[in-house]
Amino acid sequence: MTKEYRSSIMASVHETAETLIDAGNLSKRTMRDFDDLCLTTVLPLNSSEIRALRLREGASQAVFARYLNVTTGLVSQWERGEKRPQGPSLKLLALVVKNGLQAVA
């Protein structure tokens, strides 16, 4: 699984830290804390942001749902504010925000 970093600089620094842990110069606990700083933050999306994202990508609710591997009804509930995406769905939406719908195709 490929890690998504905040920037190419953070990716380089993280790679260096992994080398230090392999050499025994950095603890695994410190590395876990470091991972939290380097990885892309997933922010919650509200209903209007989800709808705007879907429209930006030019997808119907059914097509958008298919890309995210969820039901059309769930996408509709997100857009009406009845439910909020969580966990893997929220991560997939973050990838779509950053890289477009083709990133999860």
Secondary structure, 3 states (H helix, E strand, C coil): CCCCECCHHHHHHHHHHHHHHHCCCCCHHHHHHHHHHHECCCCCCCHHHHHHHHHHCCCCHHHHHHHHCCCHHHHHHHHHCCCCCCHHHHHHHHHHHHHCHHHHC
